[in-house]
Amino acid sequence: MSQTFQKSRFFLLHPEVNAGKVERLESLHREYVAYVRICVQAMIDGRRLNLARSEKQAFFPCSETLTSQIEKNARDHAIQVVSTWAKSRYTLRVKGVISKAKRDGEVSPEQAKALYTIGKYLRDQPGRGITQDDIDLYWKFLDERGGRKPEISDTLPMRLTEMTARLEDPKEASIGDFWLRVSSLEARKSIWLPLVGSPYITKADQVSKGILVRKTKKGFWRFEVVEKREWVVPEPKDLPSHAPRLGVDVGLNILAATSDGDLYGASFKPRFDRLYKRVRDLRANRMRQGFRDNSPRLDALESKLSGMIKTETGRIANNLVQRHPGTVFVLEDLDLRGCRGQKRFAYRALYRALSSKAPVEVVNPAYTSQECPSCGYISRSNRSGTSFSCRSCGRKAHADWVGASGILRRSEDKSIGCGDHPSSVKATLQRRFLVKRNSPARSLLAPSPLGRSLTTEVLVQSGIGTGSNLVSASPP
């Protein structure tokens, strides 16, 4: 089954927009944020994790400034904020607290089952095996071990539906590629905003109804929409068996290495490391002083860090898809819990960018970067930084290329699945190496380049280089 994606597009305010219109938009945003904050606090005080449609009108206080439709949007936004927070707190913290209380005998198995149900399905009303005592105990765990309650930032975006905002094509206006009609704080008086268009959108009917309006940290207004056109990405199993495959490894010193020898983002790591160290040191300093986790400065640095990764990996994904059309890209199925720094950030971003543009397959990552591509010998000593030198046959190569080529070979290996434990994978690889070593055809163990002779030159303009694939003269 192919995957279908819709892409988000955004518009910006035209630089010649009337200052009075901007002030009316800012006033609307301030009232919207203030009302969402009130609704979120009402749900926390009322011990509610979710609300049915029929409960909203009676539960929330009425806004004195917002129109009824924008008030409805703000209420739905508040419910989404609280529900998302409750789900994350259950998964990350409260679920473990319940399990520990069950093991220690503090709660019975039946009560633990009810507590799990409350957290998983956001049940906050008695019934169907859940009592008020269960709900009170769950909220006790949530208050004591759930961490901070949701906080509404002044930069919270506004969610505007088709009843409160409409994108229109220009008619006689001399400025703006589009016009956005937005309901204001005054009844039956709209704000008409000229927008600078996106190169992907030429007509207003090319986007879905509903707009997300946000003010960036630099003070620019941004209007996000969803393009109606659907992008279909086939699954690897839907492609012919002879479809080409390309192994892609996220390296320690580069953003991506491919099995055909290309290196991407070699100049990115120094810039990333400098900013990552600033973020890490600032957060550690705040923890030592007992300050709250985040600050405006820390948020800005982390946003910049995420933006750097997203921009660079998106550029790499576009380059890979353009250079390798109709190819299945093979990546590692990484467990990122023990991963730090660039690799953790880059793997997630690259996987998302590639999977939205081309078919992607994941494989078991165990020992792909330690296995010699010539003889199959695996050892941690084979690799040192970006250098790979096999302790058995003497094969030398760029370590990230070895990882990418190992990922590609793993995709063709039907005996090793993603769910296999690393110890069983190691035993399988060692057994194969011994069979190969004891084979009469000892020449199979000779170091072979498995491809063209490569260099380590990096093209500064494009950020693309090639991995070393050298062969030693003789085994050590």
N, C-alpha and C positions, 0 to 999 in steps of 0.2 A: 504494500500500500504506500503510495507516494505521500510525502508531506506537503501541506499547503501552508504558505506563509503570506501575511499581509504586512507591508512595510509602513513604518511611521515616517511621516514627513513633517516639516515645520516651516512656518512663516515668521517673519519679523515685522515689527512696525516700520512703516515708511518714515524716513528721517524728517520729512516735511509735515508730519502729523501735527494737528493743532494741539497746543499745550493744554488747553481746557479739556479736550477729550482724554488726554493722558491722566489728568488729575481726577476725572470722573471714574476712569478705570481703576486707578489706585485706591480711590475711596471705596469702590465696590469690593476690591480685593481685601482691604482691611476689614470690612464688615463681614465678608465671607469667612475669613480666617478666624475672626473673633467668635462667630456663631458656631463654627466647627469645634472650636476649643470648648465652648459651653456644652455642646452635645456630647463630646467625648467624656467630659467630666461628669455629666449626668449619667452616662452608662456606667462609669466606674463607681460612682456613689450608689447607684441603684443595683450594683452587682449583676449587670447584664453583659453577656458576651456577644449576643446577637439579638436582633429584633425582627419579628414578622412584619409584613407590610401593614397589616391591620393595627399594629401597636404603635407605629411611628407617630401618628398625629396626637395621640393621647399622652405618649411618654415624654416627648421633647417639649421644652418651652417654646413659645412662639417668638420669632424675631421681630423686633420693632422697626427694623430698617429694610430688610431684604424683601423682595417680592416673593410670592408664594412658590413660584417655580424654582427660583434660585435657593430658597429655603429648603425645598425638597432635595435639590442636588447636594446641599451642605449636609443634610441629615444622612443621606446615603453614604456620603464620603466619610462621615464620622463613624458610621457602623462598620464600614470597610476597614478603617484604621484600627478600631478596637478588635475586630475579629482577626485581622492579620497578626496583631500583637499577641492575642490570646493563643493562637495556633503556634506561633513561634516559641512562646514561653512554655507551652505544654511539651513541645518536641525537645527543646534544649534543656529545660530545667525540671519542670514539675513532674514529668513522666518518670524521671530518675528518682525524684523524692518519693513518689508513690511506691515505686518498686522497693526502695530501701525500707520504707515504713512497713511494707508487707513482709519483707524478709525478717525484720526485727520484731514482728508480731504486734506492731502498733495499730495496724488495721487488719481486719479479717479479709480473706480472699474475696468474699462477696462485696465488701465495701470497696476494696481495691478495684474490682471490676466496675463498680459504679463510678469511681473516680476517673478511671481510664475513659469511660464513656463520656463523662462530662468534658474532659479535655479534648478528646478526639472529635466529638461532634458538637462542641460548644453548647452543651445543654445547661441551661441556667434556671430551669423551672422544674419543680417536682413532678414525678410521673414516670411510668414505664420502668419501674425498679429503682428509681432515683428519689431519695428523700431530701427534705430540706437540710437535714444534718449532713448528708453527703455534700451538698452544695456549699454549706458553711465551711466544712473541713477543706474542700478544694480551694476556696477563696483564702483560707488561712495559709495553706501551702503557697498559693499565688502571692499573697502579701509578704510572707516571710522569705520565700526563696525564689520568687519569680523575677526579681530585679526591678528596675524602674518601670513606672507606669508610662503609657504612651504620652509623648509631649508633642504639641503642635507648634511647628516653627512658623515664624513670620513669613517665610518664603514658600509656604504650602501652596501648591497650584490649585487653581479653581477648575472644577469639573462643570462644564456647561453642556447641556443637552440641546437637541434640536429645538426645544421650546424656549431656550434662553440665548442661543447664539446661532447665527446662520451665515455661511460663507456665500458671497455672491460675486458674479463676474462684473467687471467695471462696464459702465454704459457710456456716460458722457464725461466722467471725471478725468482730469489730466494727470493725476498722480495715483500710484498704487496699482499693482497687478491684480489684486482682489480687494473686496470690501467685506469687512466683518461687522455684522449687525449684532450688538450685544445688549441685553436688557440691563438697565441701570437701576439705581436706587429709587428713581422716580417712576411711578407707574405710567405705562404707555409712552415712555420717552426713552428711546434707544440711543446707544452710542455707536456711531458709524466710524470704523477705524480702517484707514488704508494700510494694506499689507504689501510687503515685498515678497513676491512669489518664490516657489521652489522650482528648480529646472525640471523636476519630474512631474509637475502638475501644471496643466495648461488651462483646465476648466474646473469650475467649482463643483460640478457634478461628478468629478473623478475621485472625490473623497467621501468617506462615510460620515454620517451625521454624528455630531458630538465633537467638542473641542476641549483640549486641556490647555489652560492659560497659566503660564508661570512667569515669574520675574526672576531672572538669573541673578547670581551673586554680584555680577558686574552692573546690574541695574537695567538690563535689556529685557524687553517683553518678548516672550516666545510663545507661539501658538501652534500646538501640535495636533496633527490630524492623522487618520489612518487611510491609506490609499485603498480604493476599492479593488484595484487589480490584484489578483492572486498570483503568487509565485510558487510554482510546483517544483519540488525537489524530489527526485525518485529515490527510493530506498535501494541499497546495494543489491538486495535479492531480486529487485525488479529489473536489473540490468542484465545483459547477456553475460554468460560465464567468462567470455574472453575479453570483457571490458578491462581496460588498463587500470592498474592500481599503483598508488604512490604512497610510500611510507613517509610520515611527517613526525619528527621528534622535536619536542620543546626542550632546548638545551639549557645548560647552566650559564653559558656565556653568550648565547645567541637566542633569538626568539623562536626560530624554526630552522630545522635542517631536513632536507628531503633525501630520499633513498637514491636519487639520481645525482647527488653531490652538491646541490645548491644550499647556500647558507643565507638566511634572512635576518636582518636586524642586528648585525654584529656591532654596530656603533651605538645601539640603543642601551645596552647594559650599563655603561658608565653613568649616563644621565639618569637612568632609573635608580641605580644604587645610591647616588647622591641624594635624591629626593626621598627614597625609602628610608635612608638613615636619619634624615631630618624628622620624618614622621615617627619613626621608632623612638628616637631620643626624646622628642617632645612628649610622646605618650608616657614613656617611662618617667620622665621628670614630673609630669602631672600626677602619676600614681604615687611617687615618693612623697609628694607634698599633700596627698590626700584630697586632691581636687576631683571634680566630677570627670567622667570619662572623656567627654568631648568639649571642644571650645570652637568658636568661629574660625580661629587660625588653623586648628587641627582639621576641622571639616574642610576648609579650603585646600589644604595640602593633600588630603586624602582624595578629594574630588579631582585635583590635578593629576594625582598618581593614577587613578582609575581612567581618567581621560587619555593620558599618555598611552596606556596599555591598549585601550579600546581603539584608539586611532591607528596605532602602529599595527596591531594584529588585524584590523579591518583592511588596511592597505596590503598586508601580506596575503590575506585570504583572497582579495580581489586579484592580486598578481598570480597566485597559484591557479585560481579558476581560469584566468585568461590564458595562461601558458599551458595548462593541461585540461582542455575541454573534454567532457565525457569521461572523466577519470574518477575512480573511487579513492578517496583519501582515507588512509588508515592511520589512526592515532592510538595512543595507549589509553587503556581504561584505568586511569590513575586514581588512587586513594589519596586525597590531598590533606588528610588530617595531620600528617607529620611533615608537610611540605612548607617551605618558607620562601619569602622573597619573590624574585621575578618569576620563577617557574610556576608558583601557585597562581599568581595573577594571570600570567600569559596563557597557561593551559586552558583555563575556563574561557577566556576571551577568544582565543583562537578556535576552540571547539565550537563555540556559539556562532562565530563569524562564518566558519566553513560549513557547518551543518545547515545554515540558512541559505547557502548558495550552491551546494553540491552534495552528492551522497557521501556519507561518512560512515566508516566502520571502526569499531574499537576492538582491541585485542588485549590479551593478558600481557602486562608490561614486565613480568618477572624476568630478569637477567638479559633483556634485549640489548642493553648497553655494555654487558660484560662478555657476551658470547662472541667468539672470533668468527668472522664471516667466512674464513677459509677452512679451518679445521673443526670448529664447533666447541673448542675448549672454553670453559667459563671460569673466570676468576676475577675477584675484585682488583687484584694486582695488574690485570690487563690494562686498566684505565688509570690515567693520572691527568686530571684536568681535561684539557682538550686533546690530549695525546692518547692513542691506543697502540699498545705493543703487546702482541700475544706472547705469553710465556711458554707456549708449546711450539708454535710453528714460526714465530718471528714476524708475523704479519703486522704492518704498521699502517695506521690510517688516522684520520680525524675522528675523535671519539663521538662527536655528535652525528657524523655520517654513519658510523657503526651502529649507533642506536636507531637511526632511521631505517637502515637496511635490515636490522633485526626485527623491527616492527613489520616491515613488508613481508619478510619470511614467515613471521608468526601468523600473518593473515592467511597464509596458504597451509598452515599446519593444523589439520583437523583434530589432532590428538591432544592439543592444549587449548582449553577453553578459558573464558574470562573468569569463571568461578573456581578454577583450580588453585589450590594453595601454592605459594612459592616453593615450599619444600618438595611437593610432588613434581612441580615443573623442573626444579633443579635435578631431581633424581632422573627424570626422563632425559634431560639434556646430557647428563653425565653418562648415562647408559648408551646413548647414541654416539658420544665421543669415543667411548671404549670400543664399541663395535667398529667404528670407522678406523680407529688407530690400529686395531688388530687385524684389519682387512688386508688381504694380500696386495691390494692396490694401494700401496703406501704413498703413491704419488698424489693421492687425493689430499694428503696433508700438506702438500707444498703450498706456500703462500701464493695466491692468485689474486690479481687486481679486481676481478669481477666487474670490469667496466673500464671506461676510458681513464687515462692518466690525468689526475686532477692536481690543482694547486691550491694554495690557501689565500689567493689574492681576493681582496674585498673591493668591490666597486663602490666608492664613496657616494657617487651620485644616486645610485639606486638602492644602496644598502644591501646588495646581494653579492655573495661571494661563492666560492666553491670549496668543498672539503678535501683535505689531503687523503689520497688513496695510494700512498707509496708502498712499495714492497721491499723488504730487506733482502740483501744479497744472499744470505743463508741463515738458517735457524741458529739462535744463540746456543 
